[in-house]
Amino acid sequence: MDWIRNRPCGVTLALLLGIVALPARAVDGLLLIGDSWAEQQWTDQAHALAFDALGFGAVQVYGAATTESGTTAADWVAPGRLQALADELALRSDVDVVQVTLGGNDFLNAWSTALAPGQVQALTDAVHGDLEQLTAFILDARPDVEVLLSFYDYPNFVDTLDGIVGLFVCQPLWNDLGQPSPLELNSASTTFEAAMAGLAAAHPRIHHVSHLGQMQWRFGFPDDGIPPGQLAPPGDPALPSPTQALRLDGDDCFHLSAEGYDGIVLNQFEGYFEERFDVIFRTRFR
């Protein structure tokens, strides 16, 4: 999974994967908005490296002012953050796509196995309302942009509960969640994402690419006899994401390694950017 960061000289990611670089682009700039997943994609340069490998290195990627670890969808609809976002959109006139990665902290901070169905629905409705407000603000501020909703893959609260990170971070969070099994947590996450993805179904300028099961597919579980490419997305919801895809050498229960985020961006490319970059298919909103 290090083919983006250490690809052989003269060999592009496009050739390695059988993807032909498209002749032109309909995107000049991408703005990332969101929490730690967005911030880590920005600091790891996942988009810039993947776009460059695919022949679209001229696309500018921004995120320094609009990504912050720990933030929630509710945080980003506060007046101060909306103003900061408006300022950034005004400054970055070349931005054609805004990627929104939010909702994970809202979910992890409030969901647990002890919640009644009505409480889960109230949580889902609240986050959906915040994302609806945020995306509407973006689209009103910049009628020329599209929004890409890019969320998360399965966490791992199976192999990450030991050690220092497990003792002080993963295990307390897992306890707060009610010690769910992978199937319980992944099923709840899938339902939660589907509700947020409904925003894309309701608006032609909002798009959604699901990443559920991507790490299982790209990394596999070789020690268990499951090679990469065997578990097609959305994978097996009874399993977590493999430790090979996780940050901190596999000790992080929720965040991906740089190579993991490369896979997320490649999935975005296959599910959205490949068509968006091609001027033949560029949308009527551009």
C-alpha positions in Angstrom: 0.0 0.0 0.0 3.0 2.3 -0.3 2.8 2.6 -4.1 1.8 6.2 -4.0 4.6 7.3 -1.7 7.3 5.0 -3.0 6.3 4.2 -6.6 9.1 3.0 -8.9 10.8 5.6 -11.1 8.8 6.2 -14.3 5.9 4.1 -13.0 2.7 6.0 -12.0 -0.1 4.8 -9.8 -2.3 4.9 -12.8 -0.2 2.3 -14.6 0.0 0.1 -11.5 -3.8 0.0 -11.2 -4.6 0.0 -14.9 -6.2 3.5 -14.7 -5.5 5.7 -17.7 -4.7 9.3 -16.8 -7.5 11.5 -18.1 -6.6 14.2 -20.6 -7.9 17.3 -18.8 -9.3 18.3 -15.5 -12.5 20.1 -14.4 -11.1 20.8 -10.9 -8.5 23.4 -10.1 -8.7 23.3 -6.3 -10.0 21.0 -3.5 -10.8 22.3 0.0 -10.8 19.8 2.9 -13.2 20.5 5.8 -13.5 18.4 8.9 -12.1 16.5 11.8 -9.0 14.3 12.4 -9.6 12.2 9.3 -9.6 15.3 7.2 -6.7 16.8 9.0 -4.6 13.7 8.7 -5.4 13.4 5.0 -4.2 17.0 4.7 -1.0 16.6 6.7 -0.2 13.3 5.1 -0.7 15.0 1.7 -2.8 12.0 0.6 -4.7 13.9 -2.1 -1.7 15.8 -3.4 0.4 12.6 -3.8 -2.4 10.6 -5.3 -3.5 13.3 -7.7 0.1 13.8 -8.8 0.6 10.0 -9.3 -2.6 10.0 -11.4 -1.5 12.9 -13.6 -3.4 15.7 -11.9 -0.7 17.3 -9.9 -1.8 20.8 -10.8 -4.9 20.5 -8.6 -4.3 22.6 -5.5 -5.3 21.1 -2.2 -6.2 23.2 0.9 -6.9 22.3 4.4 -4.7 24.2 6.8 -7.4 26.5 8.0 -10.4 24.2 7.8 -9.4 20.9 9.3 -9.1 20.3 13.1 -8.8 17.1 15.0 -11.6 16.5 17.5 -14.1 18.8 15.9 -17.7 17.8 15.3 -20.4 18.7 12.8 -22.0 20.8 15.5 -18.7 22.8 15.9 -18.6 23.6 12.2 -22.0 25.3 12.1 -21.1 27.7 14.9 -21.1 31.3 13.6 -17.3 31.8 14.1 -16.4 28.7 12.1 -18.9 29.5 9.4 -17.3 32.9 9.0 -13.8 31.4 8.9 -15.1 29.0 6.2 -16.7 31.8 4.2 -13.4 33.7 4.4 -11.5 30.7 3.1 -13.9 30.1 0.3 -13.6 33.7 -0.7 -9.8 33.5 -0.6 -9.6 30.2 -2.6 -11.4 31.2 -5.7 -9.8 28.2 -7.5 -11.7 25.7 -5.3 -14.2 23.6 -7.3 -14.8 20.8 -4.8 -15.2 20.9 -1.0 -14.7 17.7 0.8 -16.6 17.4 4.1 -15.5 14.8 6.6 -17.5 15.2 9.8 -19.9 13.3 12.0 -17.5 10.7 13.4 -16.8 12.5 16.6 -20.5 13.4 17.0 -21.2 9.7 16.8 -18.4 8.4 19.0 -19.1 11.0 21.6 -22.8 10.1 22.0 -23.5 6.6 20.7 -23.4 3.5 22.9 -25.0 0.1 23.0 -27.2 1.4 25.8 -29.1 3.9 23.6 -32.7 3.2 22.8 -33.7 3.3 19.1 -35.4 6.7 19.7 -32.1 8.1 21.2 -30.1 6.8 18.2 -32.6 8.5 15.8 -32.3 11.8 17.7 -28.5 11.7 17.5 -28.7 10.8 13.8 -31.2 13.6 13.1 -29.1 16.2 15.0 -25.9 15.4 13.0 -27.9 15.2 9.7 -29.3 18.7 10.5 -25.8 20.1 11.2 -24.4 18.7 8.0 -27.4 19.9 6.0 -26.8 23.4 7.4 -23.1 23.2 6.6 -23.4 22.0 3.1 -26.2 24.5 2.4 -23.9 27.3 3.6 -21.1 26.1 1.3 -23.3 25.8 -1.7 -24.9 29.2 -1.1 -21.5 30.9 -0.6 -20.0 29.3 -3.7 -22.6 28.4 -6.4 -19.8 27.1 -8.6 -18.6 24.3 -6.3 -19.7 20.7 -5.5 -19.5 19.1 -2.1 -18.0 15.6 -1.6 -19.2 13.8 1.5 -16.3 11.5 2.6 -16.8 9.7 5.9 -15.0 6.8 7.5 -14.1 3.1 7.5 -14.6 0.5 10.2 -12.7 1.1 13.5 -10.8 -1.6 15.4 -11.6 -2.1 19.0 -10.4 -5.7 18.9 -6.6 -5.6 18.5 -6.0 -2.1 19.9 -7.1 -2.5 23.5 -3.7 -3.4 24.9 -0.5 -1.3 25.3 -0.2 2.4 26.1 -2.6 3.7 23.5 -5.1 1.0 24.2 -5.0 1.6 28.0 -5.4 5.4 27.8 -7.4 5.9 24.6 -8.9 2.9 22.9 -10.1 0.9 25.9 -11.8 3.9 27.7 -13.5 4.9 24.4 -14.7 1.3 23.9 -16.0 1.2 27.4 -17.9 4.4 26.8 -19.4 2.9 23.7 -20.7 0.0 25.8 -18.1 -2.5 24.7 -19.8 -3.2 21.3 -18.7 -6.1 19.1 -17.4 -5.2 15.7 -20.7 -6.2 14.2 -22.7 -4.0 16.6 -20.5 -0.9 16.0 -20.0 -1.4 12.3 -23.8 -2.0 11.8 -24.6 1.2 13.7 -21.9 3.1 11.8 -23.3 1.9 8.5 -26.8 3.0 9.3 -25.5 6.3 10.5 -23.5 6.9 7.3 -26.5 6.0 5.2 -28.5 8.7 6.8 -25.8 11.3 6.2 -25.4 10.1 2.6 -29.0 11.0 2.1 -27.9 14.6 1.7 -26.3 13.6 -1.6 -29.4 11.9 -2.9 -31.4 15.1 -2.2 -29.1 17.6 -4.0 -27.4 17.4 -7.4 -24.3 19.3 -6.2 -23.6 17.0 -3.2 -21.9 13.7 -3.8 -21.0 10.8 -1.5 -18.4 8.1 -1.7 -18.5 5.3 0.9 -15.3 3.9 2.3 -16.8 1.1 4.4 -14.8 -2.0 4.0 -12.0 -0.4 2.0 -9.2 -1.3 4.4 -10.4 -4.9 4.7 -10.3 -5.1 0.9 -7.0 -3.3 0.3 -5.0 -4.8 3.2 -6.8 -8.1 3.9 -6.0 -10.2 7.0 -3.1 -12.2 5.7 -2.4 -13.9 9.1 -6.0 -15.3 9.0 -5.7 -16.5 5.4 -7.6 -13.5 3.9 -5.4 -11.8 1.2 -5.9 -8.3 0.0 -8.7 -8.1 -2.6 -10.7 -10.9 -1.2 -13.3 -9.0 0.9 -15.0 -6.6 -1.5 -16.4 -3.5 0.0 -18.4 -3.1 2.3 -16.4 -6.1 3.5 -17.4 -8.2 6.5 -19.1 -6.0 9.1 -18.3 -8.6 11.8 -14.6 -7.7 11.4 -12.8 -4.5 12.2 -10.4 -2.7 9.9 -7.0 -4.6 9.8 -4.2 -3.3 12.0 -2.0 -3.0 9.0 -4.2 -0.1 7.9 -4.1 1.8 11.2 -2.0 4.7 12.5 0.6 4.3 15.2 1.8 1.0 13.8 -1.6 -0.5 14.2 -2.3 0.7 17.8 -4.8 3.5 16.8 -8.3 2.2 17.1 -9.9 4.8 14.7 -7.4 6.6 12.5 -5.6 5.3 9.4 -1.9 5.2 8.4 -0.7 7.4 5.6 -1.0 4.4 3.3 -4.6 3.8 4.6 -5.6 7.4 3.7 -3.9 6.9 0.2 -6.5 4.1 -0.2 -9.3 6.4 0.9 -8.3 9.0 -1.7 -8.0 6.4 -4.4 -11.5 5.2 -3.6 -12.6 8.9 -3.8 -11.0 9.1 -7.2 -12.7 5.9 -8.5 -16.1 6.9 -7.0 -16.1 10.6 -7.9 -12.9 12.5 -9.0 -12.2 10.3 -12.0 -15.4 11.6 -13.7 -15.2 15.0 -12.1 -11.7 15.6 -13.4 -12.7 14.7 -17.0 -14.0 17.8 -18.8 -16.1 15.5 -21.0 -18.2 14.7 -18.0 -17.8 18.0 -16.1 -21.1 19.0 -14.5 -23.4 21.8 -15.6 -22.6 23.6 -12.3 -19.0 24.3 -13.3 
